[in-house]
Amino acid sequence: MEASAPGARRGWRRAPVAGSPLFRAAVVLLLSAFVARASPSVGYLIRLPRGFRLTQDAVKIVGSSNFPVKVYVMLHQKSPHVLCVTPRLRNSEMIDPSFQWHGPRGKIISENSTAQVTSTGSLIFQNFEESMSGVYTCFLEYKPTVEEIVKNLQLKYVIYAYREPHYYYQFTARYHAAPCNSIYNISFEKKLLQILSKLVLDLSCEVSLLKSECHRVKMQRAGLQNELFFTFSVSSLDTEKGPKPCADHNCESSKRLSKAKNLIERFFNQQVEVLGRRAEPLPEIYYIEGTLQMVWINRCFPGYGMNTLKHPKCPECCVICSPGSYNPRDGTHCLQCNSSLAFGAKACL
């Protein structure tokens, strides 16, 4: 005879046999009750943006005569002003300055629709694309004073496209189950996924089953019992270029995901509460208290990666792996690069 789940109340009668009408009704009614009890007005955690840490100096970026300066521009957004001066020249007078910019595609003219060179020599991108990433050089000519000869200066910038990571929650949970070869475990799995999906539907989030396995588990000082091991993810439905679910700032994907996380945690907590108040026998399949685990995962899209050593000023950005490697014919870059062990890949050099 199989052991009861940990924490089961003494005196509860044996569960109805899996497959019986009583069993099917108990499972469906039990899970359906949680949907009715789960309130959509659950609070959520406020998360700061996970992208570039914008500072006042980042709005206008100056160059260096000693080394190339790294610049990070969010994909499809306007860039900061990239100045053709050093920190010292920024606060000095320059007589008759002349600025000329060159990028991966050659000389940049002020009439360009995507890149603009201002009268003071600043480079600005209006709608930054992946193919614009690369090395940019500004050639500056000026006189410190009217009497002195013309001086020349060459400033280099490496401009990287970056995008927000694709982040999601990954959950694992365990259920006391029917025998592992029983078709009722599969039916229960489908019903559970339907309910979880319904919980987060209004938040423009989706639930995806990553793994479902049934195992026989030997309990301490008890016999064997069957358990279902579920692993599923909760992610935002909207895409970078797709339509947004709403214009309000409260609809940002991180905030909607936080609401979805709270709803799912409350759903599993309510299963424990309802089972604890039951006078009837336990159903054959039920949630095992305390087994819900959650991790927050950041994952970059192919061609992008996080590398705090290479990009310390943009540590949580998904930065393009190799500027200038963009292939306009197929829209690809190098493979996904990331220094994090969670991704198991090396950062591009």
N, C-alpha and C positions, 0 to 999 in steps of 0.2 A: 504493500500500500504506500503510495507516494506521500511525502511529508508536506505539511502545509507551509506556506510562505512565511518568512520571518515576521514576527510581530502579529501573527494571526491571533484573533481572540479565542480563548478557550470556550468550549461549549457550542461553537458554531457547528452546524450539521454539515455532513459531507455535501460537496457541490453536486449539482445535477450533472448527469452524464452528458459529455459533449455530443452535440448533434440532436439532442432532444429538443422538443418545442420549448420547454422551460428554459433550457440553456440559451437558445437563440434569442428568446424574448428578454432574458436577463441581460445579455451583453448589449443588445441594441438599445434597450431602455436605459441602461446604466450610462452608456456613452452619450446618448442623446440628451440625457439630463444635464450633462456638463455644458453642452452648447447653450442650453437655455439659461444656465446660471452664469456663464462667462459674460461679464459686462464689457462693452467696448470702450468704456470711459476709464480705462486703467491708465495710471500715470506712466511716464517714461523718463529714462535717463537722458539728460542733455549732453550730447557729445560735441566737443569742439571739432572743427574741420580737421581732417587728417592729412591735408595736403601741405602745400608750402607755407612755412611760418613767415607770414608777411611782416616786415618791419618798415619803418619810415625810410630807411636807406634803400630798401628794395624797390621803391617806386622809381627812383632814379639811380642807375647803376653806373659807376665810373670805372675806367680801365686802369691798367697797370703797365708800366714800361718794362717790368721784370718778368711777368708771367701772364698767360691767358687767363681771363676772368670768366668764370662759369655763370651763365644766366639761365634761369628756368622759367619757361612760359607754358601755362596751361593750354592744352589742346583746344583749339577753336575759340580762344579768348584773346583779348588785347594784351600786348606785352608791356612791361615797364619801359621807361625811357632809357635807352642805352646811350650814355653820353660818350662823346669822343674826346675825353679829357682824363687826366689823372687827378687824384685828390688835390695835389698842389696847384695844378693849372685851373682847377674849378674855382678857386678863390683868387686867381690872379688875372691881370689884364692881358689880353692878347690883341695885337695889332694886325688887322687884315687877315683873320683866320680863314683857312680854306679846308673843307672837309670832303673826303671821298671815301665811300664805303664799298667794299667788295664782299660778296658772300659765296656760297657754294655754286651759284649759277652765274657768277661774274659781277660786274659793276651794278650797283643799285642806284637807280635814278629817283629823284623826288616824285616823279609823276607815277611811279609804280602803285598799283591799286592795293597790293597786299603789304608792301613795306614802304614806309615814308621816312624821308630824311628831312628834318626840320631846318630852318634857316640857321639855327645855332649848332647844327651837326648831330643832333640826337636821332637815333634810329628807333622807329616804332613799327611794330607789326599790328595790323588791325584784326586779323583772324588767323592765328598761327596754326599751320598745318604741319604734319609729321615731316614732309619733305623739306621744310624750311630749316630743320635742325642741321647744325654744322658749325664750321669755323667762319667767323666774320672778322674782317680786318678794316680798321679805319686808318686812313692816311691823313695826318694833320700837318698843315703848314701854317706858321704864324711868326710874328716878330714880338719879342718881349717888349721892345721899345722901338720908336721910330728910327733911331740911329743904328740899331743892331741889325745884323744880317738875318735872313729867313732861317728858321729852325724847322726841322722835319721830325715827326714822331709817328711811330707805327704802333697801334694798339690792337691786340687780338682778344676776341671773345669766343667762347664755345657756348652756343645757344642750344639748349635741350628742350624738346617738347616733353611735357609730363602730363599725366592724367591721374584722377583719383583711383585708388585700388577698387577692385571688385570685392567687396567685403560681405560676409554673411555669417550667420550663426549655425553651428553644427551641434546637434543634440544626439545623445544616446539615452536609451531607456530600456528597462527590462520588464517583461510581463511573465507571470506564471501562465503556463500554456497547456493546451491539450497535447496528447502524444505528437511527437514531431512529424509523424507521417500523416497527421490528420488534416483534412481539407478545411477544417474550421479555423485553423490558424491563419490560413490564407484569406479566408473571408473576413476574419477579424482585422487583419492587416489592412485590407482595402477599406473597411469601415473606419478604422482609425485615421488613415490618411485623408479620407473624405472630410472627416470632422475637423482635423487640423487645418486643412486647406480652407474650409469654410470660415474658421476662426480669423484668418488673416486676409481673407479676400478683400474686405473693404479697405485694407491698408495698402493695396496694390503690392502685396507680397505673395510669394508662392512657397509651398512646401514640396520638397523633393525627397523621395526615399533613396538613400545611398546604399544601405545594406540591411538585410533582414535574415537572421539565422536562428535556428532552433537548436538548442543543446540540452543535454541531460546534465544536471548539476547535482553534485553530492554536497548536501548541506552538513554543517558541523553538528555532530551528535544526532544526525537524522538520516533519512533515506534519500533516494534520488527524486528529483522533480524536474519537469520539463520547463524550460524558460525560452522565451523569445527575446532576442537581442536586436533592438531597432536602432538604426543610425539614420537620421534625416537632417536636412538642411532647410533653413529659412532665409530666403534672399529677396531682394527688391526686384519687381517686374520691369521697372523702367530701365531704359538704356541711355547711353550718353547722347545719342542723336535722336532717340525716339521721343514721342509726345510725353509730356510730364502729366502725372495724375492730377495735379492742381498747381496753382501758382503760389499759394501761401508757403511761407518759409517753414511752417510746421510739417509740410509734406516732404521735406528732405528725406532721402532714403535712409540715412542713419537714424533719424527720429522715428520713422515708420517701422524700421526694424526693431528698435527698442520697444515700441508698443507691441509688436508681434511677439517678441521674446516674453514680455510680461504676461500676455494672454496665454501663451503656451505653458509657462510656468504655473500660472493660476489654474489652468486646465488640469494639469497633473496633480497639483495640491488638492483640488476638489475631488479627484478620484479617491484619494486617501481619506478625505473627510466623509464622503458618502459611504465608502465601504466600512468605515469605523462605526457608522450609525445603523448599519443594516442588521436586522434581526433574522433575515433569511440566510440560507446557505450562500457561501461565496460562489460566484460563477467559476467555471473551469479556467477562464482566462481573465486575469486581472493584473493591474499595475502593482509592481513591487515597490513599496515605499522607500524613498531615498536613493533610487537608482538613476534618477534623471541627472545627467551631466551636460554641461554646455561649454563650448569654446567659441571665441570670436576669431575669425580667420580673415586675413587680408591676402588677396591673391591678385597679382598683376596680370594684365592681359599679355598675350604673346608679343614679344618685341619690346617689353617694358620690364623694369625690375627695381627693387629697392636695394640700396647699397649705402649704408651710413658712412663707410670709409671714403668712398669715392664722391658722395654727394652729402657732406655733413650739413649743408645749409638747407637741404630738402630731404630729411631722413625718412619721412613717411610718404614721399611721393613715389609714384611709379614712373620712373624716368626712362626715356627711350634708351635702349641698350647701346646703340652705336650711332651717333649722329653722322649723317651722310650715307648710311647704308640703305636708305629707303629705295625700294624698287618701284617706280611708278607704274610699271606694267602689271604687277600682281599685288602691289600694296603691302609687301612684306618687309620685315626687318630681320635681324638676327633672331635666334631663339630667345625665349623668355630668360632673362638674367636676374639673379637675385642672390644676395649673400646670406640670406636667412637659411638656417638648417631646415626650416619647415618646408621649404620648396626643394631642397636637395639639388640646387643648381648653382653653378659658379657665376659670379658677376663678369660681364663682358669687360675686356680691357680696352 
